[in-house]
Amino acid sequence: MSFKPTMRIMAPTLAAIMLIAAACAGNTSTTDSTAASAPTAAATATEPAAEAATAEEATTEPAATAADTEATTEPTAAAAEEATEPVAAVAMTKLNLNTVTGDELLNTIPGFGDRMVREFQEYRPYISIQQFRREIGKYVDDAQVADYEQYVYVPVDVNESDAETLKQLPGVDDAIAEELMAARPYDSNDAFLAKLAELVSSEDAAAASGYLAQ
């Protein structure tokens, strides 16, 4: 007679146990779902950072391009500057001994005096640099004469000037002077300059035109 009440008591207990088990299973599923979604959320969070990095890289590219452009233009500017240098080299800075004035001598040659102006002009016209050296060498030593030659020149006659006078021309040495004389006579100064251009640099040949007698 006591067995039946025992069964009534256990039935509710079993039902409670089943409810607890079901609840635990539900919590486990929720936890697994949360864990599974976590990587997706983390990946989503990193996307803006990656996009920001890409944007920053894209922003720096124009600066690099500008730097490359600047580097490319520098050689062009340098080449343009070099191209203008021969023009400056052609400029004639020496004084023609047969036409120079006293004031030009006084204002050009350091330490030059009125007495030397008279001596320079006394022996005109000069036909060779050796004549100049000989006459002015009566008053000053060879070193001073050589110093004067940095500022003055004797005009070059393309068919008559001696080797020393030809050597006043830029780039002309003993061997080139002899070759220039061997090619005489020249029909004109231009013909002489054309021959000279075969023997010296183009800059020296262009500068030489200022030394020629007209």
C-alpha positions as CSV (number, residue, x, y, z in Angstrom):
1,M,0.0,0.0,0.0
2,S,3.0,2.3,0.6
3,F,4.5,2.0,-2.9
4,K,2.0,4.2,-4.8
5,P,2.7,7.3,-2.8
6,T,6.4,7.0,-3.6
7,M,5.8,6.9,-7.3
8,R,3.7,10.1,-7.0
9,I,6.6,11.9,-5.3
10,M,9.2,10.9,-7.8
11,A,7.2,11.9,-10.9
12,P,7.4,15.6,-10.2
13,T,11.1,15.3,-9.3
14,L,11.9,13.7,-12.7
15,A,10.0,16.4,-14.5
16,A,12.0,19.1,-12.7
17,I,15.3,17.4,-13.7
18,M,14.3,17.3,-17.3
19,L,13.4,21.0,-17.2
20,I,16.8,21.8,-15.8
21,A,18.6,19.7,-18.4
22,A,16.7,21.5,-21.2
23,A,17.7,24.9,-19.8
24,C,21.3,23.9,-19.6
25,A,21.2,22.7,-23.2
26,G,19.8,26.1,-24.3
27,N,22.5,28.0,-22.5
28,T,25.2,25.9,-24.2
29,S,23.7,26.7,-27.6
30,T,23.5,30.4,-26.9
31,T,27.1,30.4,-25.7
32,D,28.3,28.5,-28.9
33,S,26.3,31.0,-31.0
34,T,27.9,34.0,-29.3
35,A,31.4,32.5,-29.7
36,A,30.8,31.7,-33.3
37,S,29.7,35.3,-34.0
38,A,32.7,36.8,-32.2
39,P,35.2,36.3,-35.0
40,T,32.8,37.9,-37.4
41,A,32.5,40.9,-35.2
42,A,36.3,41.2,-34.8
43,A,36.7,41.0,-38.5
44,T,34.1,43.7,-39.0
45,A,35.9,45.9,-36.5
46,T,39.2,45.6,-38.4
47,E,37.8,46.6,-41.7
48,P,37.7,50.3,-41.0
49,A,41.3,50.2,-39.9
50,A,42.4,48.4,-43.1
51,E,40.4,50.9,-45.2
52,A,42.1,53.8,-43.3
53,A,45.5,52.3,-44.0
54,T,44.7,52.0,-47.7
55,A,43.4,55.6,-47.8
56,E,46.6,56.8,-46.1
57,E,48.8,54.9,-48.6
58,A,46.9,56.3,-51.5
59,T,47.3,59.8,-50.0
60,T,51.1,59.6,-49.8
61,E,51.4,58.4,-53.4
62,P,51.0,61.9,-55.0
63,A,53.8,63.2,-52.8
64,A,56.1,60.5,-54.1
65,T,55.1,61.3,-57.6
66,A,55.7,65.0,-57.1
67,A,59.2,64.2,-55.7
68,D,59.9,62.0,-58.8
69,T,58.8,64.8,-61.0
70,E,61.1,67.3,-59.3
71,A,64.0,64.9,-59.6
72,T,63.3,64.5,-63.3
73,T,63.3,68.2,-63.9
74,E,66.5,68.9,-62.1
75,P,68.8,67.4,-64.8
76,T,66.9,69.4,-67.4
77,A,67.5,72.6,-65.6
78,A,71.2,71.7,-65.1
79,A,71.6,70.8,-68.8
80,A,70.0,74.2,-69.7
81,E,72.5,76.0,-67.4
82,E,75.5,74.1,-68.9
83,A,74.3,75.0,-72.5
84,T,74.6,78.7,-71.7
85,E,78.2,78.4,-70.4
86,P,79.9,78.4,-73.8
87,V,78.2,81.7,-74.7
88,A,79.9,83.3,-71.7
89,A,83.2,81.8,-72.7
90,V,83.0,83.5,-76.1
91,A,83.0,87.0,-74.5
92,M,86.2,89.0,-75.4
93,T,87.7,90.5,-72.3
94,K,91.2,91.4,-73.5
95,L,92.1,94.8,-74.9
96,N,93.4,95.3,-78.5
97,L,96.8,96.9,-78.2
98,N,96.4,98.8,-81.5
99,T,93.1,100.5,-80.5
100,V,93.0,100.6,-76.7
101,T,92.7,104.0,-75.0
102,G,94.8,105.2,-72.1
103,D,91.8,105.2,-69.8
104,E,91.0,101.6,-70.7
105,L,94.5,100.6,-69.8
106,L,94.5,102.5,-66.5
107,N,91.1,101.1,-65.5
108,T,91.8,97.5,-66.5
109,I,95.4,96.7,-65.6
110,P,96.2,96.8,-61.8
111,G,98.9,99.2,-60.9
112,F,99.2,100.6,-64.4
113,G,100.5,104.2,-64.6
114,D,100.5,107.1,-67.1
115,R,104.1,106.4,-68.1
116,M,103.3,102.9,-69.2
117,V,100.3,104.2,-71.2
118,R,102.8,106.3,-73.2
119,E,105.1,103.3,-73.7
120,F,102.3,101.0,-74.8
121,Q,101.0,103.5,-77.4
122,E,104.5,104.5,-78.7
123,Y,105.1,101.3,-80.5
124,R,101.9,101.0,-82.4
125,P,100.9,99.3,-84.6
126,Y,101.9,96.0,-83.1
127,I,102.2,93.2,-85.6
128,S,103.2,90.4,-83.3
129,I,103.2,89.7,-79.6
130,Q,106.9,89.2,-79.8
131,Q,107.3,92.8,-80.8
132,F,105.3,93.9,-77.8
133,R,107.4,91.7,-75.4
134,R,110.6,93.2,-76.8
135,E,109.6,96.8,-76.6
136,I,107.8,96.8,-73.3
137,G,110.6,94.5,-71.9
138,K,112.8,97.6,-72.0
139,Y,110.9,99.0,-69.1
140,V,109.8,96.0,-67.0
141,D,111.0,92.4,-66.5
142,D,109.6,89.4,-68.2
143,A,107.3,88.5,-65.4
144,Q,105.6,91.9,-65.6
145,V,105.3,91.6,-69.4
146,A,103.6,88.2,-69.0
147,D,101.2,89.8,-66.5
148,Y,100.3,92.5,-69.0
149,E,99.5,89.9,-71.6
150,Q,96.6,88.7,-69.4
151,Y,94.8,92.0,-70.3
152,V,96.0,92.8,-73.8
153,Y,96.5,91.1,-77.2
154,V,98.0,91.8,-80.6
155,P,95.4,91.3,-83.4
156,V,96.0,88.1,-85.3
157,D,96.5,88.2,-89.0
158,V,95.4,84.8,-90.2
159,N,97.9,84.7,-93.1
160,E,100.8,86.7,-91.6
161,S,101.0,86.3,-87.8
162,D,103.9,84.2,-86.3
163,A,103.5,81.2,-84.1
164,E,103.7,83.1,-80.8
165,T,101.0,85.5,-81.9
166,L,98.8,82.6,-83.0
167,K,99.3,81.1,-79.5
168,Q,97.4,84.0,-78.1
169,L,94.3,82.2,-79.4
170,P,92.5,80.0,-76.8
171,G,93.6,76.3,-77.0
172,V,96.4,77.0,-79.5
173,D,99.9,75.5,-78.6
174,D,103.1,75.1,-80.6
175,A,101.9,72.1,-82.6
176,I,98.5,73.7,-83.5
177,A,100.2,77.0,-84.4
178,E,102.4,75.2,-86.9
179,E,99.5,73.3,-88.4
180,L,97.6,76.6,-88.8
181,M,100.5,78.2,-90.6
182,A,101.0,75.1,-92.8
183,A,97.4,75.5,-94.1
184,R,97.9,79.1,-95.4
185,P,96.8,81.0,-97.3
186,Y,93.2,81.4,-96.0
187,D,90.6,83.1,-98.1
188,S,89.0,84.7,-95.1
189,N,88.9,84.8,-91.3
190,D,86.0,82.4,-91.5
191,A,88.1,79.9,-93.4
192,F,90.8,80.2,-90.7
193,L,88.2,79.7,-88.0
194,A,86.9,76.6,-89.8
195,K,90.4,75.1,-89.8
196,L,90.9,76.1,-86.2
197,A,87.6,74.4,-85.2
198,E,89.2,71.1,-86.4
199,L,92.0,71.5,-83.9
200,V,90.5,73.0,-80.7
201,S,87.2,72.8,-78.9
202,S,84.1,74.6,-80.3
203,E,84.2,77.0,-77.3
204,D,87.9,78.0,-78.0
205,A,87.2,78.3,-81.7
206,A,84.2,80.7,-81.1
207,A,86.3,82.8,-78.6
208,A,89.2,83.1,-81.2
209,S,87.1,85.2,-83.5
210,G,87.6,88.2,-81.1
211,Y,91.3,88.1,-81.6
212,L,91.4,88.3,-85.4
213,A,92.4,91.4,-87.3
214,Q,89.5,92.7,-89.5
